[in-house]
Each structure stands twice: as structure tokens, then as C-alpha cells.
Amino acid sequence: MTSTIRLTRTDLEKALTAGKISSMGVMRSGLIMGLTLFYGMIYFLYSTHSSERLASPDTKWLDVLSIANACYSLVAFSLAVYVSGLFLRKERLTDKSAQPTTEEYANRAIELYQSSNVIFMATLETSSLFSAAICFLCQDSGVLAVNPRYWLNAIPALIMVVAGLQSFPTRERVMDALEAAFIQH
């Protein structure tokens, strides 16, 4: 037996507690902070590294990794948007086994939103960590000191940080997303 209930904004507002919003913010902050600290360490090593070590380092393998990073990032960004969007569908609220209450549906909608956010940020994080690893390899081999264009590998991390901060979960942002996804107009 398939059952659906029409949710209202009020139903979702009651279910969206400060604790739920806080846990979403903590998760997002942790991902952003970890990546930022890793890049801070790479930059610290870069700023203390001597460019005399390698006057003209071999960069062929770093070029291949940089191209792979660009391709992987495009795929990861596309997947992040697409897959996270799959969670924000009314059909996902359908319960085939029981007759849930409106409160249970509202809580399920919030769970789906949380899952969507985890998938979105984690997918961006994979691309960002790959780019950080490449920047670290470039720094460790002395290439960044000679050829700073390899810092362009950090663009996926910058995109993740900006996307994470722009969509940081506030009560109003979460409510707007929940309303757009789950309230029938």
C-alpha cells in the first residue's frame, strides 16, 4: 500500500530543530576546515621551500595528473549536483509499508535533505582532496617554487569551499530547499 501525505511549510518548520541544523553545519564546517588546513600546510611548506633544489624539474607526470584532476573535477562536480538532487524528490517520501504521520514525513524529508547535503559535499571533497594531493606532490618535488601555475590544481578545492559556504545550512536556506523539493504547490 502506497501512502503519501501533503506536507506544509509549518510541518517542516516543526520538524526542523536547531539541533538538526547545527549537525548539518558541523558536518559542512568540518569538511571545509579539514581541506583548508591541509592547503594551509601545503602553502606553509611552499613558502619555506627553496626553489634552488630543482632549477628545471620534470613536470610530465604532474601535467598528466593536472589534466586528470581537471577531468575528474568536472565529473565529480556534475555527479555532486545530479546525485544529491536525486534525494530531493517527493517520491522518496513514499512509504509502502505503513501509514506514517505528517510528522514522520517531515522528519523523512529532513533526513533526505541531510543525505543530499552529505552526498554533495563528500563528492566535492573527493575532487578537492585529489587536487590537494597533486599540489602537495608539486610542492614536494619543488615544481611549485619554479612554476606556480600548478597552483591551478587548487581550483576544485576553492570551488568546494565557495559552494560549501554559499549553501551553508541556515534555517531559512534549509526551509527553502525543503519547500521547493517536498511541498506540493
C-alpha positions in Angstrom: 0.0 0.0 0.0 1.5 3.3 -1.1 0.8 6.3 1.1 1.6 10.0 0.7 0.8 13.0 2.8 0.8 16.6 1.7 3.4 18.4 3.8 3.1 22.1 4.6 5.8 24.6 5.4 4.6 24.5 9.0 5.0 20.7 9.2 8.6 21.1 8.1 9.3 24.0 10.4 8.2 22.0 13.4 10.4 19.1 12.4 13.5 21.2 11.6 15.0 21.6 15.0 18.0 23.7 15.9 20.0 20.5 16.6 19.4 19.2 13.1 20.5 22.5 11.6 23.5 22.5 13.9 24.6 19.0 12.9 24.4 19.9 9.2 26.6 23.0 9.9 29.1 21.0 11.9 29.5 18.4 9.1 30.0 21.1 6.5 32.3 23.1 8.7 34.4 20.1 9.3 34.9 19.2 5.7 35.8 22.8 4.8 38.1 23.2 7.7 40.0 20.0 7.1 40.6 20.9 3.5 41.6 24.4 4.3 44.1 23.3 7.0 45.6 20.8 4.5 46.1 23.6 1.9 47.5 25.8 4.7 50.1 23.1 5.4 50.9 22.9 1.7 51.3 26.7 1.4 53.5 26.8 4.5 55.8 24.1 3.0 55.7 26.0 -0.3 56.7 29.3 1.4 59.6 27.7 3.3 60.8 25.6 0.4 63.9 26.6 -1.6 63.5 26.9 -5.4 67.1 26.2 -5.8 66.5 22.4 -5.3 65.3 21.9 -8.9 66.1 24.5 -11.4 64.0 22.8 -14.2 62.1 19.8 -12.7 60.5 17.2 -14.9 56.8 18.0 -14.9 55.4 15.5 -17.4 53.8 13.3 -14.8 52.5 16.4 -13.0 51.0 17.6 -16.3 49.2 14.2 -16.7 47.9 14.4 -13.1 46.8 18.0 -13.6 44.8 17.0 -16.7 43.3 14.0 -14.8 42.4 16.4 -12.0 40.6 18.7 -14.3 38.6 15.9 -15.9 37.9 14.2 -12.6 36.7 17.5 -11.1 34.2 18.1 -13.9 32.8 14.6 -13.4 32.7 15.0 -9.6 31.0 18.4 -9.8 28.4 17.0 -12.2 27.8 13.9 -10.1 27.6 16.0 -6.9 24.8 18.1 -8.3 23.0 15.2 -10.0 23.2 12.5 -7.3 22.4 14.9 -4.4 19.4 16.1 -6.4 18.1 12.5 -6.5 17.4 12.6 -2.8 15.3 15.7 -3.0 12.3 14.2 -4.7 8.7 13.8 -3.4 8.7 10.2 -4.5 11.3 9.4 -1.9 8.8 10.3 0.9 6.5 7.5 -0.2 6.2 4.7 2.4 5.0 1.4 1.1 4.7 -0.4 4.4 2.7 1.8 6.8 0.6 4.9 7.3 3.2 7.4 8.6 2.1 10.6 10.3 2.8 14.0 8.9 5.5 14.4 11.5 7.2 11.3 10.3 7.0 12.5 6.7 8.5 15.9 7.7 11.3 14.1 9.5 11.9 11.9 6.5 12.1 15.0 4.3 14.8 16.5 6.6 16.7 13.2 6.5 16.6 13.2 2.7 17.9 16.8 2.7 20.7 15.8 5.1 21.7 12.9 2.9 21.6 15.1 -0.1 24.0 17.5 1.5 26.4 14.8 2.7 26.5 13.3 -0.9 27.0 16.8 -2.4 29.8 17.8 0.0 31.5 14.4 0.0 31.6 14.2 -3.7 33.1 17.7 -4.0 35.6 16.7 -1.2 36.9 13.7 -3.3 37.9 16.1 -6.1 39.3 18.6 -3.7 41.5 16.1 -1.9 42.8 14.8 -5.2 43.7 18.3 -6.2 45.3 18.8 -2.7 47.4 15.7 -3.2 48.6 17.0 -6.6 49.5 20.4 -5.1 51.4 18.5 -2.4 53.3 16.4 -4.9 54.1 19.6 -6.9 55.4 21.3 -3.7 57.3 18.3 -2.5 59.1 18.0 -5.8 59.9 21.7 -5.9 57.8 22.3 -9.0 55.6 24.9 -7.3 58.6 27.1 -6.5 59.7 27.1 -10.1 56.3 27.0 -11.8 53.4 28.4 -9.7 50.8 27.6 -12.4 50.4 24.2 -10.7 48.5 26.1 -8.0 45.7 26.0 -10.6 45.1 22.4 -9.3 43.6 24.0 -6.2 40.6 25.3 -8.1 38.4 22.3 -7.2 39.1 23.0 -3.6 38.3 26.6 -4.0 35.0 25.7 -5.7 34.2 23.3 -2.8 34.8 25.9 -0.2 32.8 28.6 -2.0 29.9 26.2 -2.7 30.0 24.9 0.9 29.9 28.5 2.3 27.3 29.7 -0.2 24.9 26.9 0.7 25.8 26.7 4.4 22.7 25.4 6.2 20.8 28.1 7.9 17.2 27.6 8.9 15.9 29.7 6.0 18.1 28.0 3.4 17.1 24.6 4.6 13.4 25.5 4.7 13.5 27.0 1.2 15.1 23.8 -0.2 12.7 21.6 1.7 9.8 23.6 0.5 11.0 23.5 -3.1 11.5 19.8 -3.0 8.7 18.4 -0.9 5.7 20.8 -0.7 3.2 20.4 -3.4 2.1 23.7 -4.8 
